[in-house]
Amino acid sequence: MNVSRDTAEIVGLQAVAWLASNDELLPVFLGSTGASVDDLRSGLQDPGFQGAVLDFILMDDAWIEQFCTARDLSPETPRMARAMLPGGGEVHWT
């Protein structure tokens, strides 16, 4: 299954909304990134910020599972969406 850019942005927006509503994980994100709640609000429509939130969620299998369960997504969807957002291309280590 491929994810279009539009779908990736929807998943990114869902990720930001999910993170904002997660009382346990939101402070971890804010503390580790230096972002503020205002940054979270202003980044809602920014595909680059959405990608950063997906990067954060993708760091832990439990977070991915919680997000996908809450949004009724397959576990592969966040990774595919991340690849379609700015900065999400595969890294080639040479």
N, CA, C and O atoms as a CHARMM CRD file, in Angstrom:
* protein
*
  376
    1    1 MET  N      0.83700  -1.18500   0.00000 PROA 1      0.00000
    2    1 MET  CA     0.00000   0.00000   0.00000 PROA 1      0.00000
    3    1 MET  C      0.87900   1.24600   0.00000 PROA 1      0.00000
    4    1 MET  O      1.78900   1.37600   0.81900 PROA 1      0.00000
    5    2 ASN  N      0.60500   2.14000  -0.90600 PROA 2      0.00000
    6    2 ASN  CA     1.30300   3.42200  -0.93500 PROA 2      0.00000
    7    2 ASN  C      0.42800   4.49400  -0.32100 PROA 2      0.00000
    8    2 ASN  O     -0.79900   4.38700  -0.31200 PROA 2      0.00000
    9    3 VAL  N      1.06700   5.51800   0.18700 PROA 3      0.00000
   10    3 VAL  CA     0.36800   6.64300   0.80200 PROA 3      0.00000
   11    3 VAL  C      0.63600   7.87500  -0.05000 PROA 3      0.00000
   12    3 VAL  O      1.78800   8.17100  -0.37000 PROA 3      0.00000
   13    4 SER  N     -0.41300   8.59300  -0.41800 PROA 4      0.00000
   14    4 SER  CA    -0.24700   9.82500  -1.18500 PROA 4      0.00000
   15    4 SER  C      0.21100  10.95000  -0.26400 PROA 4      0.00000
   16    4 SER  O      0.15300  10.83300   0.96000 PROA 4      0.00000
   17    5 ARG  N      0.65900  12.02200  -0.86200 PROA 5      0.00000
   18    5 ARG  CA     1.08600  13.18200  -0.06300 PROA 5      0.00000
   19    5 ARG  C     -0.08000  13.72300   0.75200 PROA 5      0.00000
   20    5 ARG  O      0.09500  14.08200   1.91700 PROA 5      0.00000
   21    6 ASP  N     -1.26200  13.78500   0.16000 PROA 6      0.00000
   22    6 ASP  CA    -2.43300  14.27800   0.89400 PROA 6      0.00000
   23    6 ASP  C     -2.75900  13.37700   2.08800 PROA 6      0.00000
   24    6 ASP  O     -3.04400  13.85900   3.18500 PROA 6      0.00000
   25    7 THR  N     -2.71300  12.07500   1.85700 PROA 7      0.00000
   26    7 THR  CA    -2.96900  11.13600   2.94800 PROA 7      0.00000
   27    7 THR  C     -1.90300  11.26500   4.02400 PROA 7      0.00000
   28    7 THR  O     -2.20700  11.21200   5.21600 PROA 7      0.00000
   29    8 ALA  N     -0.65500  11.43400   3.60600 PROA 8      0.00000
   30    8 ALA  CA     0.44100  11.59900   4.56900 PROA 8      0.00000
   31    8 ALA  C      0.20700  12.82400   5.44900 PROA 8      0.00000
   32    8 ALA  O      0.45700  12.77700   6.65300 PROA 8      0.00000
   33    9 GLU  N     -0.26900  13.91000   4.86200 PROA 9      0.00000
   34    9 GLU  CA    -0.53600  15.11600   5.64800 PROA 9      0.00000
   35    9 GLU  C     -1.70400  14.89800   6.60800 PROA 9      0.00000
   36    9 GLU  O     -1.70900  15.43700   7.71500 PROA 9      0.00000
   37   10 ILE  N     -2.68800  14.11100   6.18700 PROA 10     0.00000
   38   10 ILE  CA    -3.80600  13.80100   7.09200 PROA 10     0.00000
   39   10 ILE  C     -3.30300  12.96900   8.26800 PROA 10     0.00000
   40   10 ILE  O     -3.65700  13.23400   9.41700 PROA 10     0.00000
   41   11 VAL  N     -2.47700  11.96300   7.98100 PROA 11     0.00000
   42   11 VAL  CA    -1.91200  11.13700   9.05300 PROA 11     0.00000
   43   11 VAL  C     -1.02300  11.99800   9.95800 PROA 11     0.00000
   44   11 VAL  O     -1.03700  11.83800  11.17800 PROA 11     0.00000
   45   12 GLY  N     -0.25800  12.90400   9.36100 PROA 12     0.00000
   46   12 GLY  CA     0.57300  13.80900  10.15000 PROA 12     0.00000
   47   12 GLY  C     -0.25900  14.68900  11.07100 PROA 12     0.00000
   48   12 GLY  O      0.09000  14.89500  12.23300 PROA 12     0.00000
   49   13 LEU  N     -1.34700  15.19900  10.54700 PROA 13     0.00000
   50   13 LEU  CA    -2.25200  16.02200  11.36100 PROA 13     0.00000
   51   13 LEU  C     -2.87100  15.19000  12.47700 PROA 13     0.00000
   52   13 LEU  O     -3.00100  15.66000  13.60700 PROA 13     0.00000
   53   14 GLN  N     -3.25200  13.95500  12.16200 PROA 14     0.00000
   54   14 GLN  CA    -3.78600  13.05900  13.18500 PROA 14     0.00000
   55   14 GLN  C     -2.73600  12.78600  14.27000 PROA 14     0.00000
   56   14 GLN  O     -3.06400  12.69900  15.45300 PROA 14     0.00000
   57   15 ALA  N     -1.48700  12.65400  13.85900 PROA 15     0.00000
   58   15 ALA  CA    -0.40800  12.39700  14.82300 PROA 15     0.00000
   59   15 ALA  C     -0.23500  13.57700  15.77000 PROA 15     0.00000
   60   15 ALA  O     -0.07400  13.39200  16.97600 PROA 15     0.00000
   61   16 VAL  N     -0.26900  14.80000  15.21800 PROA 16     0.00000
   62   16 VAL  CA    -0.13200  15.98600  16.06800 PROA 16     0.00000
   63   16 VAL  C     -1.31400  16.06700  17.04300 PROA 16     0.00000
   64   16 VAL  O     -1.12600  16.34500  18.22700 PROA 16     0.00000
   65   17 ALA  N     -2.51500  15.82700  16.54800 PROA 17     0.00000
   66   17 ALA  CA    -3.70300  15.88600  17.40400 PROA 17     0.00000
   67   17 ALA  C     -3.64900  14.80400  18.48600 PROA 17     0.00000
   68   17 ALA  O     -3.98600  15.05500  19.64300 PROA 17     0.00000
   69   18 TRP  N     -3.22400  13.60200  18.09900 PROA 18     0.00000
   70   18 TRP  CA    -3.11800  12.50200  19.06600 PROA 18     0.00000
   71   18 TRP  C     -2.09100  12.84300  20.13900 PROA 18     0.00000
   72   18 TRP  O     -2.34300  12.65300  21.32900 PROA 18     0.00000
   73   19 LEU  N     -0.94600  13.33900  19.72100 PROA 19     0.00000
   74   19 LEU  CA     0.09600  13.69500  20.67600 PROA 19     0.00000
   75   19 LEU  C     -0.38200  14.79800  21.62300 PROA 19     0.00000
   76   19 LEU  O     -0.13300  14.73400  22.82700 PROA 19     0.00000
   77   20 ALA  N     -1.05800  15.79500  21.08800 PROA 20     0.00000
   78   20 ALA  CA    -1.54900  16.90700  21.90600 PROA 20     0.00000
   79   20 ALA  C     -2.53900  16.42900  22.96300 PROA 20     0.00000
   80   20 ALA  O     -2.64900  17.03100  24.03100 PROA 20     0.00000
   81   21 SER  N     -3.26000  15.34800  22.66700 PROA 21     0.00000
   82   21 SER  CA    -4.25300  14.84700  23.61800 PROA 21     0.00000
   83   21 SER  C     -3.68700  13.80500  24.57500 PROA 21     0.00000
   84   21 SER  O     -4.39800  13.32200  25.45600 PROA 21     0.00000
   85   22 ASN  N     -2.41800  13.45700  24.40900 PROA 22     0.00000
   86   22 ASN  CA    -1.79700  12.42700  25.23800 PROA 22     0.00000
   87   22 ASN  C     -1.05900  13.09200  26.40700 PROA 22     0.00000
   88   22 ASN  O      0.05400  13.59200  26.25000 PROA 22     0.00000
   89   23 ASP  N     -1.69200  13.08700  27.56200 PROA 23     0.00000
   90   23 ASP  CA    -1.14700  13.78700  28.73600 PROA 23     0.00000
   91   23 ASP  C      0.18700  13.23500  29.21600 PROA 23     0.00000
   92   23 ASP  O      0.96600  13.96200  29.83300 PROA 23     0.00000
   93   24 GLU  N      0.46200  11.97000  28.94500 PROA 24     0.00000
   94   24 GLU  CA     1.72800  11.37800  29.37100 PROA 24     0.00000
   95   24 GLU  C      2.84600  11.63800  28.37400 PROA 24     0.00000
   96   24 GLU  O      3.97900  11.91500  28.76800 PROA 24     0.00000
   97   25 LEU  N      2.53800  11.55300  27.09100 PROA 25     0.00000
   98   25 LEU  CA     3.57500  11.63000  26.06900 PROA 25     0.00000
   99   25 LEU  C      3.87700  13.06000  25.62200 PROA 25     0.00000
  100   25 LEU  O      5.00500  13.35600  25.22900 PROA 25     0.00000
  101   26 LEU  N      2.89000  13.94400  25.67600 PROA 26     0.00000
  102   26 LEU  CA     3.11400  15.32400  25.23400 PROA 26     0.00000
  103   26 LEU  C      4.27700  15.98900  25.97700 PROA 26     0.00000
  104   26 LEU  O      5.12000  16.60600  25.32600 PROA 26     0.00000
  105   27 PRO  N      4.36300  15.89300  27.31500 PROA 27     0.00000
  106   27 PRO  CA     5.50900  16.51800  27.99400 PROA 27     0.00000
  107   27 PRO  C      6.85700  15.92100  27.57900 PROA 27     0.00000
  108   27 PRO  O      7.87100  16.61800  27.56200 PROA 27     0.00000
  109   28 VAL  N      6.86200  14.63300  27.24700 PROA 28     0.00000
  110   28 VAL  CA     8.09900  13.99200  26.78800 PROA 28     0.00000
  111   28 VAL  C      8.51300  14.60500  25.44400 PROA 28     0.00000
  112   28 VAL  O      9.68400  14.92000  25.23900 PROA 28     0.00000
  113   29 PHE  N      7.56100  14.76900  24.54400 PROA 29     0.00000
  114   29 PHE  CA     7.83500  15.37800  23.24400 PROA 29     0.00000
  115   29 PHE  C      8.32900  16.81400  23.41000 PROA 29     0.00000
  116   29 PHE  O      9.34100  17.20200  22.82500 PROA 29     0.00000
  117   30 LEU  N      7.61600  17.59000  24.20400 PROA 30     0.00000
  118   30 LEU  CA     7.99300  18.99000  24.40700 PROA 30     0.00000
  119   30 LEU  C      9.37300  19.09400  25.04000 PROA 30     0.00000
  120   30 LEU  O     10.18200  19.93000  24.63500 PROA 30     0.00000
  121   31 GLY  N      9.64400  18.26000  26.01900 PROA 31     0.00000
  122   31 GLY  CA    10.93800  18.29500  26.68900 PROA 31     0.00000
  123   31 GLY  C     12.08400  17.84800  25.80300 PROA 31     0.00000
  124   31 GLY  O     13.18000  18.40500  25.87400 PROA 31     0.00000
  125   32 SER  N     11.84300  16.85700  24.97700 PROA 32     0.00000
  126   32 SER  CA    12.93100  16.33000  24.14500 PROA 32     0.00000
  127   32 SER  C     13.18700  17.17400  22.90200 PROA 32     0.00000
  128   32 SER  O     14.28400  17.13800  22.34500 PROA 32     0.00000
  129   33 THR  N     12.19300  17.92800  22.46600 PROA 33     0.00000
  130   33 THR  CA    12.36200  18.73200  21.24800 PROA 33     0.00000
  131   33 THR  C     12.57400  20.21400  21.52600 PROA 33     0.00000
  132   33 THR  O     13.07600  20.94500  20.67300 PROA 33     0.00000
  133   34 GLY  N     12.19200  20.65500  22.71700 PROA 34     0.00000
  134   34 GLY  CA    12.25700  22.08400  23.01100 PROA 34     0.00000
  135   34 GLY  C     11.08200  22.85400  22.44300 PROA 34     0.00000
  136   34 GLY  O     11.03600  24.08000  22.54400 PROA 34     0.00000
  137   35 ALA  N     10.12700  22.14600  21.84300 PROA 35     0.00000
  138   35 ALA  CA     8.93600  22.79400  21.30200 PROA 35     0.00000
  139   35 ALA  C      8.02200  23.22500  22.44900 PROA 35     0.00000
  140   35 ALA  O      8.08800  22.68400  23.55300 PROA 35     0.00000
  141   36 SER  N      7.18400  24.19400  22.16700 PROA 36     0.00000
  142   36 SER  CA     6.20000  24.65700  23.13800 PROA 36     0.00000
  143   36 SER  C      4.80400  24.25100  22.67000 PROA 36     0.00000
  144   36 SER  O      4.62400  23.79100  21.54200 PROA 36     0.00000
  145   37 VAL  N      3.83600  24.42500  23.53700 PROA 37     0.00000
  146   37 VAL  CA     2.45200  24.15900  23.15700 PROA 37     0.00000
  147   37 VAL  C      2.04900  25.07900  22.00900 PROA 37     0.00000
  148   37 VAL  O      1.30300  24.66500  21.12100 PROA 37     0.00000
  149   38 ASP  N      2.53300  26.31800  22.01400 PROA 38     0.00000
  150   38 ASP  CA     2.25200  27.23700  20.90300 PROA 38     0.00000
  151   38 ASP  C      2.85400  26.72200  19.59800 PROA 38     0.00000
  152   38 ASP  O      2.24200  26.84400  18.53700 PROA 38     0.00000
  153   39 ASP  N      4.06600  26.14200  19.67800 PROA 39     0.00000
  154   39 ASP  CA     4.67300  25.54400  18.49200 PROA 39     0.00000
  155   39 ASP  C      3.80900  24.40500  17.96200 PROA 39     0.00000
  156   39 ASP  O      3.65400  24.23500  16.75200 PROA 39     0.00000
  157   40 LEU  N      3.25400  23.63600  18.87800 PROA 40     0.00000
  158   40 LEU  CA     2.38200  22.53100  18.49900 PROA 40     0.00000
  159   40 LEU  C      1.16500  23.06200  17.74200 PROA 40     0.00000
  160   40 LEU  O      0.78300  22.51900  16.70500 PROA 40     0.00000
  161   41 ARG  N      0.57300  24.10500  18.25900 PROA 41     0.00000
  162   41 ARG  CA    -0.60100  24.69600  17.59400 PROA 41     0.00000
  163   41 ARG  C     -0.24400  25.26500  16.22500 PROA 41     0.00000
  164   41 ARG  O     -0.95500  25.04200  15.24500 PROA 41     0.00000
  165   42 SER  N      0.85200  25.99400  16.16900 PROA 42     0.00000
  166   42 SER  CA     1.22200  26.61800  14.89700 PROA 42     0.00000
  167   42 SER  C      1.74300  25.59900  13.89000 PROA 42     0.00000
  168   42 SER  O      1.74800  25.86800  12.68900 PROA 42     0.00000
  169   43 GLY  N      2.18200  24.43800  14.36000 PROA 43     0.00000
  170   43 GLY  CA     2.69800  23.41500  13.46100 PROA 43     0.00000
  171   43 GLY  C      1.65400  22.46600  12.91600 PROA 43     0.00000
  172   43 GLY  O      1.97300  21.57100  12.13300 PROA 43     0.00000
  173   44 LEU  N      0.40900  22.65200  13.32300 PROA 44     0.00000
  174   44 LEU  CA    -0.65500  21.75000  12.88300 PROA 44     0.00000
  175   44 LEU  C     -0.68500  21.56600  11.36800 PROA 44     0.00000
  176   44 LEU  O     -0.78400  20.43900  10.88400 PROA 44     0.00000
  177   45 GLN  N     -0.60200  22.63600  10.63500 PROA 45     0.00000
  178   45 GLN  CA    -0.71600  22.57300   9.17700 PROA 45     0.00000
  179   45 GLN  C      0.63000  22.52500   8.47100 PROA 45     0.00000
  180   45 GLN  O      0.68200  22.57200   7.24200 PROA 45     0.00000
  181   46 ASP  N      1.72000  22.43100   9.22500 PROA 46     0.00000
  182   46 ASP  CA     3.06100  22.40900   8.64800 PROA 46     0.00000
  183   46 ASP  C      3.50900  20.95800   8.43900 PROA 46     0.00000
  184   46 ASP  O      3.75100  20.24400   9.41200 PROA 46     0.00000
  185   47 PRO  N      3.62200  20.51500   7.17800 PROA 47     0.00000
  186   47 PRO  CA     4.02400  19.13800   6.92000 PROA 47     0.00000
  187   47 PRO  C      5.38300  18.78000   7.53100 PROA 47     0.00000
  188   47 PRO  O      5.59600  17.63100   7.91900 PROA 47     0.00000
  189   48 GLY  N      6.28600  19.72500   7.61800 PROA 48     0.00000
  190   48 GLY  CA     7.58100  19.46900   8.24600 PROA 48     0.00000
  191   48 GLY  C      7.43000  19.17300   9.72700 PROA 48     0.00000
  192   48 GLY  O      8.08400  18.26900  10.24700 PROA 48     0.00000
  193   49 PHE  N      6.58000  19.92000  10.40800 PROA 49     0.00000
  194   49 PHE  CA     6.33000  19.68300  11.83300 PROA 49     0.00000
  195   49 PHE  C      5.59400  18.36100  12.01800 PROA 49     0.00000
  196   49 PHE  O      5.89700  17.60200  12.93900 PROA 49     0.00000
  197   50 GLN  N      4.63500  18.08600  11.15000 PROA 50     0.00000
  198   50 GLN  CA     3.92400  16.81300  11.21500 PROA 50     0.00000
  199   50 GLN  C      4.91100  15.65000  11.08800 PROA 50     0.00000
  200   50 GLN  O      4.79600  14.64300  11.78600 PROA 50     0.00000
  201   51 GLY  N      5.87500  15.80800  10.19000 PROA 51     0.00000
  202   51 GLY  CA     6.90100  14.78300  10.01900 PROA 51     0.00000
  203   51 GLY  C      7.73400  14.60400  11.26700 PROA 51     0.00000
  204   51 GLY  O      8.09300  13.48300  11.62700 PROA 51     0.00000
  205   52 ALA  N      8.04400  15.71100  11.93000 PROA 52     0.00000
  206   52 ALA  CA     8.82100  15.63300  13.17500 PROA 52     0.00000
  207   52 ALA  C      8.03500  14.89200  14.25200 PROA 52     0.00000
  208   52 ALA  O      8.60400  14.10900  15.01200 PROA 52     0.00000
  209   53 VAL  N      6.74000  15.13600  14.31700 PROA 53     0.00000
  210   53 VAL  CA     5.90300  14.41700  15.28700 PROA 53     0.00000
  211   53 VAL  C      5.87000  12.92700  14.94500 PROA 53     0.00000
  212   53 VAL  O      5.96200  12.08300  15.83700 PROA 53     0.00000
  213   54 LEU  N      5.74000  12.60600  13.66500 PROA 54     0.00000
  214   54 LEU  CA     5.76700  11.19900  13.27100 PROA 54     0.00000
  215   54 LEU  C      7.11500  10.56500  13.59700 PROA 54     0.00000
  216   54 LEU  O      7.16800   9.42200  14.05000 PROA 54     0.00000
  217   55 ASP  N      8.21000  11.30200  13.37000 PROA 55     0.00000
  218   55 ASP  CA     9.53000  10.79400  13.74400 PROA 55     0.00000
  219   55 ASP  C      9.55500  10.42400  15.21500 PROA 55     0.00000
  220   55 ASP  O     10.06400   9.36800  15.59100 PROA 55     0.00000
  221   56 PHE  N      9.00500  11.29500  16.04400 PROA 56     0.00000
  222   56 PHE  CA     8.97800  11.06500  17.48600 PROA 56     0.00000
  223   56 PHE  C      8.16300   9.81700  17.82400 PROA 56     0.00000
  224   56 PHE  O      8.62200   8.96200  18.58100 PROA 56     0.00000
  225   57 ILE  N      6.96900   9.71200  17.27000 PROA 57     0.00000
  226   57 ILE  CA     6.10000   8.56500  17.55000 PROA 57     0.00000
  227   57 ILE  C      6.75500   7.26700  17.06800 PROA 57     0.00000
  228   57 ILE  O      6.63600   6.22700  17.71600 PROA 57     0.00000
  229   58 LEU  N      7.43700   7.33600  15.94300 PROA 58     0.00000
  230   58 LEU  CA     8.06400   6.14600  15.36400 PROA 58     0.00000
  231   58 LEU  C      9.26300   5.64700  16.17000 PROA 58     0.00000
  232   58 LEU  O      9.81000   4.58700  15.86400 PROA 58     0.00000
  233   59 MET  N      9.67600   6.38600  17.18600 PROA 59     0.00000
  234   59 MET  CA    10.80400   5.96200  18.01500 PROA 59     0.00000
  235   59 MET  C     10.45300   4.81300  18.95200 PROA 59     0.00000
  236   59 MET  O     11.35300   4.15100  19.46900 PROA 59     0.00000
  237   60 ASP  N      9.17800   4.56200  19.18200 PROA 60     0.00000
  238   60 ASP  CA     8.79800   3.55100  20.15400 PROA 60     0.00000
  239   60 ASP  C      7.61700   2.73000  19.62100 PROA 60     0.00000
  240   60 ASP  O      6.58300   3.28300  19.24600 PROA 60     0.00000
  241   61 ASP  N      7.78500   1.42300  19.59400 PROA 61     0.00000
  242   61 ASP  CA     6.71800   0.55300  19.08300 PROA 61     0.00000
  243   61 ASP  C      5.40800   0.71900  19.84700 PROA 61     0.00000
  244   61 ASP  O      4.33100   0.65000  19.25500 PROA 61     0.00000
  245   62 ALA  N      5.49500   0.93500  21.14400 PROA 62     0.00000
  246   62 ALA  CA     4.27400   1.10600  21.94400 PROA 62     0.00000
  247   62 ALA  C      3.53900   2.37900  21.53300 PROA 62     0.00000
  248   62 ALA  O      2.30900   2.39600  21.48600 PROA 62     0.00000
  249   63 TRP  N      4.28200   3.44400  21.23700 PROA 63     0.00000
  250   63 TRP  CA     3.65000   4.69600  20.80800 PROA 63     0.00000
  251   63 TRP  C      2.97700   4.50800  19.45600 PROA 63     0.00000
  252   63 TRP  O      1.87200   5.00100  19.22900 PROA 63     0.00000
  253   64 ILE  N      3.64700   3.79300  18.56100 PROA 64     0.00000
  254   64 ILE  CA     3.06100   3.52700  17.24100 PROA 64     0.00000
  255   64 ILE  C      1.76400   2.74500  17.41700 PROA 64     0.00000
  256   64 ILE  O      0.74300   3.06800  16.80800 PROA 64     0.00000
  257   65 GLU  N      1.81500   1.72800  18.24500 PROA 65     0.00000
  258   65 GLU  CA     0.62500   0.90600  18.46800 PROA 65     0.00000
  259   65 GLU  C     -0.52000   1.73200  19.05900 PROA 65     0.00000
  260   65 GLU  O     -1.66500   1.60200  18.62700 PROA 65     0.00000
  261   66 GLN  N     -0.21900   2.57300  20.03600 PROA 66     0.00000
  262   66 GLN  CA    -1.25400   3.40900  20.65400 PROA 66     0.00000
  263   66 GLN  C     -1.86300   4.37100  19.63900 PROA 66     0.00000
  264   66 GLN  O     -3.08100   4.52800  19.56700 PROA 66     0.00000
  265   67 PHE  N     -0.99500   5.01500  18.85300 PROA 67     0.00000
  266   67 PHE  CA    -1.47900   5.96100  17.84300 PROA 67     0.00000
  267   67 PHE  C     -2.33700   5.24600  16.80700 PROA 67     0.00000
  268   67 PHE  O     -3.43200   5.70800  16.48600 PROA 67     0.00000
  269   68 CYS  N     -1.85500   4.13300  16.28400 PROA 68     0.00000
  270   68 CYS  CA    -2.59300   3.41300  15.24100 PROA 68     0.00000
  271   68 CYS  C     -3.90900   2.86000  15.76100 PROA 68     0.00000
  272   68 CYS  O     -4.90800   2.86400  15.04200 PROA 68     0.00000
  273   69 THR  N     -3.92100   2.39100  16.98400 PROA 69     0.00000
  274   69 THR  CA    -5.15900   1.89900  17.58600 PROA 69     0.00000
  275   69 THR  C     -6.15600   3.04000  17.74500 PROA 69     0.00000
  276   69 THR  O     -7.33900   2.88300  17.44000 PROA 69     0.00000
  277   70 ALA  N     -5.68600   4.17500  18.21600 PROA 70     0.00000
  278   70 ALA  CA    -6.57500   5.32700  18.43200 PROA 70     0.00000
  279   70 ALA  C     -7.15900   5.86200  17.13200 PROA 70     0.00000
  280   70 ALA  O     -8.28600   6.35500  17.11400 PROA 70     0.00000
  281   71 ARG  N     -6.40000   5.76900  16.04500 PROA 71     0.00000
  282   71 ARG  CA    -6.83700   6.32200  14.75600 PROA 71     0.00000
  283   71 ARG  C     -7.26000   5.25600  13.75900 PROA 71     0.00000
  284   71 ARG  O     -7.54400   5.56300  12.60100 PROA 71     0.00000
  285   72 ASP  N     -7.30400   3.99900  14.20500 PROA 72     0.00000
  286   72 ASP  CA    -7.69900   2.86900  13.36500 PROA 72     0.00000
  287   72 ASP  C     -6.85800   2.81400  12.08100 PROA 72     0.00000
  288   72 ASP  O     -7.38800   2.75300  10.97100 PROA 72     0.00000
  289   73 LEU  N     -5.53700   2.83800  12.26800 PROA 73     0.00000
  290   73 LEU  CA    -4.59100   2.78100  11.15800 PROA 73     0.00000
  291   73 LEU  C     -3.79000   1.48800  11.24000 PROA 73     0.00000
  292   73 LEU  O     -3.62200   0.91400  12.31600 PROA 73     0.00000
  293   74 SER  N     -3.30500   1.04400  10.10200 PROA 74     0.00000
  294   74 SER  CA    -2.40300  -0.10100  10.12700 PROA 74     0.00000
  295   74 SER  C     -1.06500   0.36000  10.69700 PROA 74     0.00000
  296   74 SER  O     -0.72600   1.53700  10.57800 PROA 74     0.00000
  297   75 PRO  N     -0.30000  -0.53500  11.31100 PROA 75     0.00000
  298   75 PRO  CA     0.97800  -0.14200  11.90900 PROA 75     0.00000
  299   75 PRO  C      1.99800   0.38900  10.89600 PROA 75     0.00000
  300   75 PRO  O      2.93900   1.08100  11.28400 PROA 75     0.00000
  301   76 GLU  N      1.83100   0.08100   9.61700 PROA 76     0.00000
  302   76 GLU  CA     2.76200   0.55800   8.59600 PROA 76     0.00000
  303   76 GLU  C      2.45200   1.98800   8.14400 PROA 76     0.00000
  304   76 GLU  O      3.31400   2.66100   7.57900 PROA 76     0.00000
  305   77 THR  N      1.25100   2.44200   8.38700 PROA 77     0.00000
  306   77 THR  CA     0.81200   3.73900   7.85900 PROA 77     0.00000
  307   77 THR  C      1.66500   4.90900   8.34800 PROA 77     0.00000
  308   77 THR  O      2.03300   5.74600   7.52600 PROA 77     0.00000
  309   78 PRO  N      2.00300   5.02000   9.64200 PROA 78     0.00000
  310   78 PRO  CA     2.81700   6.16800  10.06000 PROA 78     0.00000
  311   78 PRO  C      4.17300   6.22300   9.36000 PROA 78     0.00000
  312   78 PRO  O      4.63500   7.30100   8.98500 PROA 78     0.00000
  313   79 ARG  N      4.81100   5.06800   9.18200 PROA 79     0.00000
  314   79 ARG  CA     6.10900   5.04200   8.50200 PROA 79     0.00000
  315   79 ARG  C      5.96800   5.46200   7.04300 PROA 79     0.00000
  316   79 ARG  O      6.78300   6.23300   6.53600 PROA 79     0.00000
  317   80 MET  N      4.94300   4.96200   6.37100 PROA 80     0.00000
  318   80 MET  CA     4.73500   5.33600   4.96900 PROA 80     0.00000
  319   80 MET  C      4.38500   6.82000   4.84600 PROA 80     0.00000
  320   80 MET  O      4.84000   7.50000   3.92600 PROA 80     0.00000
  321   81 ALA  N      3.57400   7.31200   5.78100 PROA 81     0.00000
  322   81 ALA  CA     3.22100   8.73200   5.76400 PROA 81     0.00000
  323   81 ALA  C      4.46200   9.58100   5.99800 PROA 81     0.00000
  324   81 ALA  O      4.65700  10.60300   5.34100 PROA 81     0.00000
  325   82 ARG  N      5.29400   9.15800   6.92900 PROA 82     0.00000
  326   82 ARG  CA     6.51200   9.92400   7.22300 PROA 82     0.00000
  327   82 ARG  C      7.40200  10.04300   5.99800 PROA 82     0.00000
  328   82 ARG  O      8.00500  11.08900   5.76100 PROA 82     0.00000
  329   83 ALA  N      7.48400   8.98800   5.23100 PROA 83     0.00000
  330   83 ALA  CA     8.33000   8.98900   4.03100 PROA 83     0.00000
  331   83 ALA  C      7.85300  10.00400   2.99800 PROA 83     0.00000
  332   83 ALA  O      8.64800  10.47600   2.18500 PROA 83     0.00000
  333   84 MET  N      6.57200  10.34300   3.01900 PROA 84     0.00000
  334   84 MET  CA     6.01400  11.27800   2.03700 PROA 84     0.00000
  335   84 MET  C      6.09900  12.74300   2.47300 PROA 84     0.00000
  336   84 MET  O      5.87400  13.64000   1.66100 PROA 84     0.00000
  337   85 LEU  N      6.41600  12.99000   3.72300 PROA 85     0.00000
  338   85 LEU  CA     6.48600  14.36300   4.22800 PROA 85     0.00000
  339   85 LEU  C      7.91100  14.89800   4.12100 PROA 85     0.00000
  340   85 LEU  O      8.85100  14.11500   3.98900 PROA 85     0.00000
  341   86 PRO  N      8.08600  16.22500   4.17400 PROA 86     0.00000
  342   86 PRO  CA     9.43200  16.81100   4.05400 PROA 86     0.00000
  343   86 PRO  C     10.42600  16.18800   5.02500 PROA 86     0.00000
  344   86 PRO  O     10.14400  16.03700   6.21300 PROA 86     0.00000
  345   87 GLY  N     11.59100  15.82800   4.50100 PROA 87     0.00000
  346   87 GLY  CA    12.63600  15.23200   5.31500 PROA 87     0.00000
  347   87 GLY  C     12.45300  13.76100   5.56400 PROA 87     0.00000
  348   87 GLY  O     13.20100  13.17100   6.34400 PROA 87     0.00000
  349   88 GLY  N     11.47500  13.14700   4.92300 PROA 88     0.00000
  350   88 GLY  CA    11.16800  11.75400   5.19700 PROA 88     0.00000
  351   88 GLY  C     11.74700  10.75400   4.23300 PROA 88     0.00000
  352   88 GLY  O     11.45000   9.56300   4.32400 PROA 88     0.00000
  353   89 GLY  N     12.57300  11.21400   3.30400 PROA 89     0.00000
  354   89 GLY  CA    13.18400  10.26900   2.37100 PROA 89     0.00000
  355   89 GLY  C     14.08600   9.30300   3.10200 PROA 89     0.00000
  356   89 GLY  O     14.58200   9.59800   4.18900 PROA 89     0.00000
  357   90 GLU  N     14.29400   8.15300   2.50200 PROA 90     0.00000
  358   90 GLU  CA    15.16400   7.16700   3.12200 PROA 90     0.00000
  359   90 GLU  C     16.57800   7.69000   3.20900 PROA 90     0.00000
  360   90 GLU  O     17.07600   8.34100   2.29100 PROA 90     0.00000
  361   91 VAL  N     17.21600   7.39500   4.32800 PROA 91     0.00000
  362   91 VAL  CA    18.59800   7.79200   4.54400 PROA 91     0.00000
  363   91 VAL  C     19.50700   6.71600   3.95700 PROA 91     0.00000
  364   91 VAL  O     19.34800   5.53100   4.25100 PROA 91     0.00000
  365   92 HSD  N     20.44800   7.13200   3.13700 PROA 92     0.00000
  366   92 HSD  CA    21.41400   6.20800   2.57600 PROA 92     0.00000
  367   92 HSD  C     22.75500   6.48900   3.19000 PROA 92     0.00000
  368   92 HSD  O     23.34400   7.54300   2.95100 PROA 92     0.00000
  369   93 TRP  N     23.24900   5.55500   3.98100 PROA 93     0.00000
  370   93 TRP  CA    24.53200   5.71800   4.65000 PROA 93     0.00000
  371   93 TRP  C     25.62200   5.16000   3.75200 PROA 93     0.00000
  372   93 TRP  O     25.69100   3.95500   3.50800 PROA 93     0.00000
  373   94 THR  N     26.46800   6.04800   3.26600 PROA 94     0.00000
  374   94 THR  CA    27.56700   5.59200   2.40300 PROA 94     0.00000
  375   94 THR  C     28.89100   6.00500   2.96600 PROA 94     0.00000
  376   94 THR  O     29.93100   5.71100   2.37700 PROA 94     0.00000
